[in-house]
Amino acid sequence: MENKVTADTYDRLINPVLISGCIIILVGFAVRASFGLFQLPIAHEFGWPRESFSLAIAIQNLFWGIGQPIFGAFAERYGDRKAVLAGGACYILGLLLSGLATTPGQHQFLEILVGFGIAGTGFGVILAVVGRAASDKNRSMALGIATAAGSAGQIVGPPVAQALLSQMPWQTVFVVFAGFVLLSMLALTMMKAPTRVGASVSDEPDEPMGVVVRRAVKDPTFIFIFIGFFSCGYQLAFITAHFPAFITEMCGPLAPDSLLYTLGVTSATTLGAISIALIGLFNIGGTLLAGWLGNKYSRKYLLATVYMLRTVVSAVFIMMPITPETVVLFSIAMGSLWLATVPLTSGLVAHIYGLKYMGTLYGLVFFSHQLGGFLGVWLGGAMYDAYHDYTLVWWVGVGVGALSALIHLPVKELPWSQRGNNLVMAAS
């Protein structure tokens, strides 16, 4: 590890590592959550089918997932700050070059860089270092706060992007976003990588990363968590990338005497940006609540509950008429469940498999999340081009959500240090 923090730091819920991590995640997610707003301006300027830019965002999600375990392993070997700085460099370069791209292939290729950038500055690396900097009693809540910072970015990003797009070309907005990411890297001065503390860490065997990873991927519990996170990625990425366009084209008009119109939301396009921000706003409370509950109750049952509620909310919404009112209600309900899975899943990985290689193991689980994200974004664009409708893709999301709710039920929450003999036999 690079630097050490004092023992007192671990006893405080709010510490410099958590603050710096929140700043970096907030900015990174503000930019990432805004990509759906570029869908229509880019398609209209170049006359591309919807699938072209959707595939670019899908590739971004895929390489975010591929990069997550890579950056997690890099951080555990060379240091957290170096990993985040490398991720920031990829993010900035990808955004700057995207502003110069004029073909679908160029955008799609550059989203590889952006995806790696999100991986290096996102949950995998940041949650691992935040988890190590927190005491056992504060860890779940600290992970919830760091995850909620992503929601705060989602609140800020889309309205800022919409305001910038109304004043300047989309190419310039990419440059502005690159500047925001560059400024966020200053927060690394506070990220002093901590030594690992607490019983849950000291009891971990001193084994090479390869041995631990091979043992984990042969554990049925790890496989259940891996599969379960798929639907989270599918639903979140599909909604982030396509919901603004979906609302713009499908939502009924806003009445001049409605509360939304009075508040300045006068068009479906504006409502699309506001809906993503609303999801982020209500997710702050939902994520913090999930982090708090994760300290008190079974995480696997909490995850099953979150996925089942998401399934119900999505099914009810698509079966009702799409009106401004139902869009707002859906955004509030889905927002309350949006990233609630992240502190619970990352906390479950840390609890079962320990903190030593949490970044790598959570990165592997997160790869499943991003496979779902890739499918959700790409399928959304492909199905829209084929049928001019998102309904079928939406129902696929309902189905995978129900699967995730069920597949968490057989997860064994017992730490593997307490069932090590069985795991060693399974890995041999």
N, C-alpha and C positions, 0 to 999 in steps of 0.2 A: 504494500500500500504506500501512497505517496507521503501523506502527513497524518499525524495523529491528533485527535481531539481529546479534551480532558474527559474524565469520567463524569463530571457534572453535566456535560452536554447530553449524555445518554439519559439522564434523569429528567430532562426537560422535554416536553412534547414539541415545543417550538424551538428549533435550534438553527444555526447557520446553514447546515446541510439541507434541512427541510426548506428553508426560505429560498436558497439558491436553486434547488431542484424545482420548486414551484414556479419561479420566474421563468426558467428555461422551458418547462413543460407548457406554461401558459402561452408564451410567445409561439412556440412550435405548433401548438394545437390551434391557435388563432389563425395561423397561415393555412394549416392543413384543412381546417373546417370550412375554409372559404373557396376551395377549388370548385365546388359545385356551381358557384356563381359565375365562373368563367365559361361554363358549358355553352350557354346561348350566345354570348358575344363572340367567342371564337368560331363557333359553328356558323353564325351569320356572316362573319367577315370573310371566311374562306369557302362557304357553301359546303361544308362537310356534313356527312350523315352523323346522327347522334352517337353512333358507335365509336367513331374515331377518337373523340376526346374522352369518351367513357373508357375506352381501352387504355388510354394514357393514365387515367386515374386508377384503373384496375392494376396496371403495372406498378404504379406507385405503391399501392397497398401490398402487392405481392412482394416487392423488394424491401418494403418496410418489414415484412415478416421474415424474409430471408436474412436481412441484415441484423435482426434482433438478437439471435444467438451469437452471431459473429461479433457484434459490438459488446455483448455481455461477456463473452470469453476474453475479448481484447481488454475490457475494463478490469477483469479479474487477474489478468496477467501483467498488464502494463500500467494500470491506474485508471480510475474513473474519469478524472478530468481530461486525460489525453483522449479517452474514448469519446467523450462529449464534444471536445474540440474538433476531433476528426469528423464527427457527425455534423457539427455546425458548418464545417467547411464544405461538405458534400451538399448540404441544404442550400447554402448561399450560392454556390456555383450552379446548382441545378436551377434555381429560381432565375438567376441572371441570364443564363443561356436560354431558358424557356421564353424569356421576353424577346428573343431573337428568332425563335423557331417559326417556320412558315409552312411546314408540312406535317401531316399526322405522324409520320415516322420519326421526325425530329422530336416532337412532343413526347411521343411514346418512349423513345430512347432516353430523353433527359429525365423522365420521371423515374428512371432507375436511380439516378443521383439523388433526386428529391426523396425517394423512398428510403435510401440508405441514410439520408440526412435526418429523416423523422425517426429512424431506428436508433441512431446515435444520440439523439437529443430527447428521446421519448421514454415511455414507461419502463422498458427493459433495464436500461442502465440506471435511470434515475430512481426507480422504485427499489432496486437492489441496494444502492448506496444509502437511500433514506431508511430502508429496513435495517441496515447494519448500524446506522447512527441512532436508532431508537431502542429504548429498553423494551423488554418483553411486554410490559404492561401498556406501553404506548404504541407498539409497533402497528397494530391493525388500524388505529386511529391516524397515525402518521401516514400510512399508505393511503388511507381515505382522503386526507387533506391534499396529498400530492396528486392524487387522481382528480380531486375536485378542481385543482388548478387547471387541468385540461378542460374542464367544463367552463371555467372562467374565460379561458381562451376562446371557447366556442361562442360565448356570449359576445365577446368583443369583436372577434374576427369577421364574421359575415356582415354585420352592419358597417364596419369600417371599410371592408372590401366594396360593398355596394356604394358607399359614399364616394370612395376613390374612383370606382368605375364610372360614376356619373360625372366626374370632373376631368378624367384623363383616360388615355388609351389603356387597354388591359396590359399591354407590354410594360408600360411605366409602373403599373401597380405591382407587377412581379419584382421590379427593381426596388420599389419601396419596401416590399415584404422582405427582400434579401437584407435590406438595411436593418429592419427590426430584428431579424435573427442574429445579425452581427452584434448589435447592441446587447442582446440577451447573453452573449458569451462572456460579458463582463462579470456576470454573476458567478462564474467559475472561481473567482478569487475567494469566495466564501465556502466553496465546496472542498473542505479538508477531509479527505477519505479516512474514515475511522477504522480503528482496530475493532475486531468483532468481540462482542461481550455477551454475557448472559449464559445461563445454563444450556439454552438450546443450541448455542454455538460451541461452547467448550466441550460438550459431550460428543460433537461430531468427530468421526474418525478422520485422521489425516491421510486421505487417499487422493491419488491423482484424479484430475478432472475427467479423463477418459473412462476410468473405472466407474466413477459415480454416474456419469451420463449413461453408460451402457446398462448399468443396473436399473436406473430409473426408467429407461424406455422399455424394459422388459416387465415392469411392474404394471399389472392391469389398472391400478388406480391412476397412474400417470396417463395411461392411454385413454381412460374415461374422461379425465380432465382435458386432455388434448382434443378429443372429439367434441366435447361439450362447448369449448370456446369457439368452435367453428361458426355456430349460428350467431354468436355475438358479433363477430366480424362481418358476417353477411348482412345482418340487419343494420348495423351502424354505418357501414360503408355505403350501402345502397341508399339509405336515407340521406346521408351527408352529400353524396354526389348527385342524386336525382330528385330529392324532395323539392328543392326550389323550382326546378323546371316542371315537376309534376303539379305543384300548386299553381304555377303561372298558367298552365294550360288546362287544368281540370277544375280549378276552384270556381265557384260561383262569384258574381260581382260583389264588391263591398258597397253596402248601402250608405248613402251620404249621411244618414242620421244615426249610423251605428257608432258604438264606442270606439272601435278600431279606426274608423274614418276620422273621428274627432281627434284621436291621438296622432294622426298623421300617416296612418297606414291606409293609403288611398288606392293602391293597386295590388293585384295578385303577385306581381314581381317583388314588391316591397314586403308583402306578407311572407313570401318564400324565404327571404333573408331573415325576417323577424322570427319565423318558425324555428330556424336552426338556433338562433340566439335564445329563444324561449326554452328549447330543449336543454341547452347548456345551463341556463339559469336554474331550472328546476332540478337539473342533475347535481348541482352543488349540494343541495340538501339531501338528495337521494344517496349520493356517494358518501357523504359524511355519516349519514345514518347507517349505511352498510358497513362502513369501517367500525363504527361504534358497536353495532350488533355482532360483528365478527369476533369481537373480544368476549362476547357473552354466550353466543349460541353456536350450534353446529354450522360451519360454513357451507357444507354440502347441501344441507336442507335450505339454507338461505339462498344459495345459487339456484336450486331447483325452483324455489318460489319466484325468484326474479324472472327466470326464463318463462315460467308458466304465465305470469302476469303480462309479460311482453307479448306472448302469443295471443292472449285474450284481447289485449288492447289493439293489436294490429288487425286481428280478425274483425273486431267490432267496427273499427274505423273504415276499412275497405268495403264493408257491407252497407255503410250509411252514405247518404249523399255528401259530396265533398263541398262543404260550405266554409266560409271564414270561421264560423263558430266551431265546427268540428275539427278544423285544422288547429285552432288554438287549444282545444281540449285534448286532442291527440298529442300535441307538442308538450303540454304539461304532464300528461300521464307517461308518455314515453321518456321524457326528460327525467322524471323521477326514478326511472329504471335504467337509464342510458349506460352509464359507466359504473353502476353499482356492482357489476360483476368483477371489475378489475381489482379493487382491494380485497375482495373475497377470494378470487382466484390466486392472486399473488400471495396473499396471506396463507392460503391453503398449501401452496407450493413450499413456502418458507417453513410452515409448521411441520409438514410431512418429511421434506427432504433437507431441511436445514438451510442456513444462511450462506455457507461457504461458497457454494456455486449457484446461488439463487438466480443471479443474472443470466447465466447460461441456461439453466433449467426452465426458468420462466420464459426466456427467449424462445426456447423450443416449443413451449405451450402456445406462446403468442404467434408462432408461425402458423398454427392452425387457424387462429383468429384472422390472420391476414390472407390465408387461402380462402376463407369465407368472404373476406372483404373483396378480394379479386373477383370471385364469382359473382357477388352481389352487384358490383359496379359494372363489370363487363356484360353480364347477363341483362342488366337493366337497359343498357344501351342497345344491345343486340335485339332484345325482344321489342323494344320501342320501335326500332327501325322496321322490324318485321310486321308488327301488328298495330303500331301507333298507339300503344296502350301499355301501362305498367302492371296491370292487374295480375297476370300470371306470375310475374316475378315476385310480386308482393305475397301471393299465396305460398310460394316456395319458402319465403322467409317465415311465414306462419308455421309451416311444417317442420323446418329445421329447429325453430324455437321450441316446439313441443318435444322434439328428440332430445335437445339439450336438457330440458327439464327432467326427463326420465333417466338420462344416462348418468346424472350425478348421484342418483340414489344409491348405487352399489359402491361408491367411493369409500375407501377405508381411511379414516382421518388419523389413525394412530401413527405417530412419527416413526420413520423407518429405522431409527436407532433402537426402537423398542421391538421391532420385528426384523432385525437385521439378518438373523440366521436364515429365515425363509427367503429373503431377498438375495442373499449371497448364493443360496442353492439354486434359485431361479436364474441367476445370471451366469452360473457356471455351466 
